[in-house]
Amino acid sequence: MNKPFGISIISSYVPRLCGIATFTHDLTNSIKDSSTGGEYLINIGAINDDIDGYKYPSDVKFEIRENNVNDFRDAAYYLNLSDSEAISIQHEFGLYGGEAGSNILYFIERLRKPLVTTLHTILEKPTNEQVKVMEALGELSSYLIVQSKRSKQMLEKIYNISAKKIKFISHGAHDVPFLDTAYNKDKFQLAGKKVILTFGLLSPDKGLEDGINALSYVVKEHPEAMYIILGATHPNVKKYNGEAYRYSLEHLVKKLGLEKNVIFINRFVDTSELLDFIMLSDIYLSPYHIKEQIVSGTLTYAMACGKAIISTPYWHAEELLANDKGILVPFKDPEAMGKAISYLIADENKRNDLRKNAYAAGREITWPKIGKKYLEVFHTAVEEFKRTDKLLILPADDKNLPALPEVNFTHLKNFTDCTGIFQHATYSIPNRNEGYCTDDNARALLVAVMNKYAQNDDSLDAQIATYLTFVHHSFNPENCLFRNFMSYDRKWLEESGSEDCNGRIIFVLGYIIKNTISNSMLRLVKSLFDQSIKHMTAFKSPRAMAYISMGCIAYLHKFAGAIDIKKINKTLCDKLLDFYTRASTPDWRWFEEYLTYDNARLSQALLSSGKFTNNASYTEAGLESLEWLYNSLYDNEKNCLSIVGNSAWFHKGGTKSKYDQQPIEIPAMIDACYLAYSITGDNVWIDRIGIAFSWFLGNNDRQEPLCDLTTGACFDGLNSAMINQNQGAESTISWLHSLLRMMGIRQDLKIKT
């Protein structure tokens, strides 16, 4: 007996509410049911966007967390050793985590089996990052499957992918009989109604408000018209905006007095029930707003079921409905849409002609036929792959950077109460006697926001609210500065914190302004930034100036026309440059007569402003000082960083204090070195980033790891006799910041190399 032909598909999968999950489930069943004479063993690698995963059917053999690059690596190694002969990826940029879905590159670069990629999104105006991901898919896939003819042209023209690699296979659809619409109406108590249907996950770009407005024109002539809007709100829309869009549609229905003519069915129905709804409808309405929609599964289903279709002229609709298989109406034109609906309701002959034309075309794209076409591509890819020599060559970034452990927020959460994050620890237990400080709550806020927006992870949302509340409460409206130290009984111990504390808060607020997509958070953070920064212009601490400058640059990324912020940033950077010019000598390229803590932030500030404002003087001083700093800390014999200890620091002309080394130096060094790499393109900075990060993992003066991977905590520092066994806020946050930054750097390198 011949061994079954093994196929593994990487995709989202049911019961996840996702169009690609449904597509993959239907494709899987079509291959299993294909009458090709062969036997097929299909395994699914399910992409999870939920930390708890889903209750998958038995088809799913392994799961991949979208934001965990180690899962993508492990999946490749697993499949390389498996019986699967062909690997299929169902690709969409938002499915795989990382910028532009770049986490999928960790998988395809390690895969040593023939890969066939189905493209569900192809953009006419992609970002540079999206181009890099698409180019990698084109290079490492045996074939790319597109679902429209226009897609093939775009791949060749925009992404320079060879036509030989591109296969056109339409989106599949279910094979159903051609029945009169009255057949199913009785079951849903819709006899005598003319039913218009739109189905799919709800989101603002679906244009459903146009369909409702169009109905207001229709019911004047056809009060029997009934518009069914079938589908749950898209999970990503619901995640950030709740049911606001659905409520706006319901409000519009009431405003127009259409309560008796519109039915909302707020759930994700299974295939059998969905087909019942399609079959009972007289007209299928597709009022999408986005012209660049390259494929629509819902439109394909409606056509194959033999529906009279009215659609806006997005790309897939133009292609699918050509030759009198439907009617196209202008975008965002409810009146024209209403006239088209009324026309088809009134003209039964035209409606039936459209139905017959659509149904006839749909016989060519039923799932059994689509499944056979996919199998042909899989078999061809396997045969061609056997004639090639594929060696395991690790990507360049794996040679430069150490392996990254999984991020773990257990200690961070345990160290946070309803007030904020505690300042110090006795071993791993919060020390309430030392209370809280805004410094650490701002740092914790930065890490939590980094995790949310850079890693697309909502697991720290509660902590974000807590830390931001603490920072907000620390603002003293009498002097427009931020307090720092708070006792455990919530009493402020000062009227304003140090210059460095206030500067660091501006640094964090700027980061949030640049990166947040939450309007409410943006308004609060911007208000704090605007109220406080003008009271910090007289600060004398170089570190505070550096923090504030970096906050200004982040702010200007969001609000480029903010003239006052530009002036403040220039004043601070000129002062930093003056500090550097005065203190710097051939053997001491630094801003002060000593090195203390968080040193690389000074160089980073000039590099950040130099890059943003194209100021060569800032950039030159930033690179020169960072080079000197790194070399001053680097131990050639051990190939590690020997950080300045805070027992006596490092004074010009003196000897560097070796202990007590503290983790806060590492995230600053990583950030500054990557900025230097982005400016120079010199890979030596990537090497230095790897060495800096490895300090946490044991590549340090004591050759002992400081991070506790079981809890996500970090020990407070390196002492001469042993590691400081306490696990306070600053050290733990420094570790988490560094780890999250390394994950981001890996993603950046994937799409830039």
Secondary structure, 3 states (H helix, E strand, C coil): CCCCEEEEEEECCCCCCCHHHHHHHHHHHHHHHCCCCCCEEEEEEEEECCCCCCCCCCCEEEEEECCCHHHHHHHHHHHHCCCCCEEEEEECHHHCCCHHHCCHHHHHCCCCCCEEEEECCCCCCCCHHHHHHHHHHHHHCCEEEECCHHHHHHHHHHHCCCHHHEEECCCCECCCCCCCCHHHHHHHCCCCCEEEEEECCECHHHCHHHHHHHHHHHHHHCCCEEEEEECCECHHHHHHHCCHHHHHHHHHHHHCCCCCCEEEECCCCCHHHHHHHHHHCCEEEECCCCCCCCCCHHHHHHHHCCCEEEECCCHHHHHHCCCCCCEECCCCCHHHHHHHHHHHHHCHHHHHHHHHHHHHHHHHHEHHHHHHHHHHHHHHHHHHHHCCCCCCCCCHHHHHCCCCCCCCCHHHHHCECCCCEECCEECCEECHHHCEEHHHHHHHHHHHHHHHHHCCCCCCHHHHHHHHHHHHHHEECCCCEECCEECCCCCECCCCCCHHHHHHHHHHHHHHHHHCCCHHHHHHHHHHHHHHHCCCCCCCCHHHHHHHHHHHHHHHHHCCCCHHHHHHHHHHHHHHHHHHHHHCECCECCCCCEECCCCHHHHHHHHHHHHHHCCHHHHHHHHHHHHHHHHHHEECCCCEECCCCCCCCEECCCCCCCCCECCCHHHHHHHHHHHHHHHHCCCHHHHHHHHHHHHHHCCCCCCCCCEECCCCEECCEECCCCEECCCCHHHHHHHHHHHHHHHHHHHHHHHHC
